[in-house]
Amino acid sequence: MTIIFTFEVTIKIISLGFYFNGPGSFILDGWNILDFIIVSSALLSTILGSAIPFLKALRILRVLRPLRVIARNKGLKIAIVSLGRSIPNIVRL
C-alpha cells in the first residue's frame, strides 16, 4: 500500500507542482499536506524503522490514511469540515 500511495503522491506533485506553481500547487492544500505527511512517515518507518527505533512511532500516522478517502469524496469532505467547525460551538454548550 505504501508503494501505491507513494506513486499517487508523486503523480500529484508532478501534475500540480510542489510549491512554485501558483495557488493550485500541491503543498498549498491542507489535504495534500496530510497525504504528504502520511506517505513520508510510512516511507521513513519502512526504510529506516529498524535502524532507528524512534521512527517506529511514525507508524501511528498510518491511522490517518482513511482521511485520504475523505479528501477524494467532495460531499464527505464538506460534511467532515462542517462537523469540525461545529465542534467548538457544541463544546461551549
N, C-alpha and C positions, 0 to 999 in steps of 0.2 A: 504494500500500500504506500509505503514511503516513496518508492520509485515513481509510482503513478502521480502522487501529489507533487513531487519534485518536478516531474515533467510538466504538469499543469501550471505550476507557478512560473517555471522557466518560459513557457509559451506566453503566459500573460505579461511577463516582464518584457519579452521581445516585442510583443504586439503593442503594448501601451507605452513602453519606455519606462525606465525605472523612476527617474525624478525630473529630468530636464525636458520633458515632453509636454509641458503645459499643464493645465488644470486636470486633464484626464490621465495623468501619469499614475503608474501602479502604486507607488508608495504614498500618494496623497489621499487614498481611500482607506478608511478605517478597517473595512472588511479585508482588504488586500494586506494590510499590515498584520492583521490576525493570521491570515494564511501564511505570510512570510515567517512570522514567529513560530508557528506550529511546524512548518517544514524545516526551518533552520534548526529548531531544537531536536526534531526527530533525526535529522542528519548528524548533528553533533553527538547525540547519545548513541547512535548506531556506530558511527566511525570511531569515536573516542571514548565511548562509555566504559569499556573495560580498562582503559589506561588511566582514566581519572574518575574515581568513584563519585565525585560531586555531580558529574554530568548525568548520572543515572536518575537524579532528581528531576531532570528536564523531561523525563518520560511522562511526568504528571501532566505536562502541557498537551499531550496527545488526547487528553479528555476533551479538549476544546475542538477536536475535529468535527463533531456533529454541528458546531456553529457554522462550519463551512457550507453545510446544506442550506442553512437559513440564508446565507449570503446569496445563494443562487436562486432562491424562490422569493420573488418580489413581494407577494402577498404575505408570506410568512415573515419576511424581513420587516415589513411595516408593522405587523402585529407585535413582534418582539420589541422593536424600538418604542412603540407606543406603550407597551407594558413597562419597559424600563423607565420611561419618562413619568409614568403614573405612580411608580413605587414611592417616591418621596411624599406625594400627597396622601397616599394610603397610610404611610408610617406616621404622619402627623396626627391622624385621627386617633 
